[in-house]
Amino acid sequence: MATFLLYIAMIVGLFLEGETVMIASAFAAHRGYLNIYLVVSIGFLTTLSSDWFYFFLGRRGGRKAIEKRPSLHRHVQKVSRLMDKYPVLILLCYRFLYGFRIVVPVAVGLSRIKARKFLLLSLGAILLWTLAFSMAGYFFGAFLENRIKELKTIEWPIILGIVGFGVFSYLFYKFIIDRKKIPE
C-alpha cells in the first residue's frame, strides 16, 4: 500500500514539478522502494499525458483561458515567436528548459502546428527527458551509497530534501520570478 501511494505521489508530483520528482523517484528506486522500470514508465506516460492536456487546452479554447491569465499570455507570446524561428529545436528541447514545459504545449496547441508533428517531436523529447532525469536520480543514489556507508539512516531526509527543494523552486518561480514582467 505504501508503495502504491508513492507511485500516486509521483504522478501528482510530475504534473507540478517534474524534474525533482523524477530524480527523487529514481533515487527511491535505487534504494529499493520503487521499481526503476515503473518509475521510467510512469514518468514517461504522465509527462506525455501532461503535455497533451496542455496541448488540447491550447487547441480547444486556449485563447480565452490564456487571455484571462496575463502572465501565461506573455509567456505564450514569447514562445510563439521563438517557435516561428526554431520550431523543431524548441519542440525537441522544451522539456529541458525550466518554465517552458507547460507553456510550449499550450503555444503549440494555439499554433498551426499539426498534432502529429507535435506528437512525434514530443515523444522524442519526453523519452530523452525521462531517461536523463531518472538515470540522474538513480545514479545519484549509487554515488551517495558509495560515499556514505550509513545511507540507510539518512535516505528519507535526502528524498524529502530533494522534493522540498523542488517545491521551494516551484513556489519561488511561481510567486517571485513569474510575477515579474518578461521583456518583449
N, C-alpha and C positions, 0 to 999 in steps of 0.2 A: 504493500500500500504506500509506504514512504517513497519507494522508487517511482511509482506511478505519479505521485504528487510532484516529484522533482521534474518529471517529463512535462507535466502540465505547466509547472512554473517556467520551464524552459520555453514552451510555446508562447505563453503570455509575454515573457521577457523578450523574446525575439521580436515581437511587434513594437516594443518600447525602446530597447537598447540592444541591438543585435550583436555587435562585436563583443561586448563584455559578456553577454550571456553565452555566446558560443565558446569563448575562452574558458569561462567558469564551468560550463557543462563538460567540455572536453577534459578539463582538469579533474572534475569529479569522475569522469570515465576512467581516466588514468588511475585514480585511486580505488576504482572498483565499485563505485556507487551507481554508475550508469554504464551502458554498453556503448562503446565508441561508434559502432555501426549504426545504432539507433540515433545517437547524437547527431551524426552527419546526415542521416536520412531525414530526421525531424527538422534539423536546421535547414536543409535544402527545401523541403516541402513547405515549411512555414514561411520561409523567405519568399519562395515563389508565390504562395498564396497572398502574402502581404503586398508584394509588388503588383499582382493582378487586381487586388482590391483597389489599390490607389490608381491603377491604370483605368479601371472601369469607373471609378469615381470621377476622373477627369473626362472620360469618354461620354458618360451618361448624364451629365448635368453639373459638371465640374465648374463651369463658368460662374454660375450663380453662387455655388458654395465658396469658390475662391474669392469672388468679389466681396463676400462678407468678412473675409479674413485678410486685411491689408498686408500683413507680413508674408503670408503664404503667397498672395498675389504678386508681391515684389519678387519673391524667390522664383516663382514660376516664370515670370517675365525674363528674369536674368538667365535661367536655364534654357528657356526657349531661344533666346538669342545665341547662346553657346551651341545649342543643338542645330541651329541653322548653319553654323560654320563647321561643326565637327560631330555630326550625328552618330556615326559608328563608334568613334572614340568615346564619346560620352556614354553611350549605351553599354559599352564593354567595361568601362571604369567606374560607373556611378556607385556601385556597391562599396567601393573602397574610399570614396570621398565623403567625409563626415558631413552630415547635414543635407546630403543630396539623395539619400535612399528613399525618401518619401516624395520629394519634390519632382524628381526625374520621372517616375511613373505617372504622376499626375500631369506633368507637362507633355509627356508622350501621348497620354490619353486625350489631351486637348489638341494635339497636333494632327497632321495628316499622315503621320507615320502609320503604316499598316500594322495591325495587331500581330500578324505572322512574323514580321521583321522584329518587332519588339520581343516576341516570344523567343525567337532563335537567339538573339543577342543577349537577352536577359538570362536565358538558360546557361549560356557560357559564363556570364559574369557571376551569376549566383553559384554555379558549381565551383569556380575558382575561389570566390569569397568564402564559401562554406568550408572547402578543404583548407584554405590558408588559415582561417581563424580556429578551426577545430584542431588542426595539427599544431598550431601555436600553443593552444591550451594544453594539449596532450603532452607535447614535448617540454613545455614549461613545468608540468608535473614531474616528468622524468628528470629534468635538470635539478629541480628542488630536492627530489628524492636522493639524488646522488650527492648533493651538497649538504643536506640536513638529515642526519641519521634519525632523528626523532620526529619526522614529518607527521606521523600519525597524531601526535598531540596538538599540532597546530594547523592541520589541514582545513578544518572548518573555519577558523578565523581567516585563513587565506582565501577560501572560497567566498566568504561573506565580505572580505575586503575587496575582492575583485568586483563583486556585484555592487557593493556600496560605492566604489569608485565610479562604476558605470552609471548608477543612479545619480550621483553627485554631478557627473559630467553632463548627463541629460538635462538635469534641472538647471545647471549653470548655463548651458547653451539655451535652453528654452526661455528662462526668465531674465538672463543678462544679455547674452550675445544676440539672441533672436529679436529682442526688443529694439536694438539699435537699428537705424536705417542702413540699408545696404546701398553704397554708392552706385549710381547707374553708369 
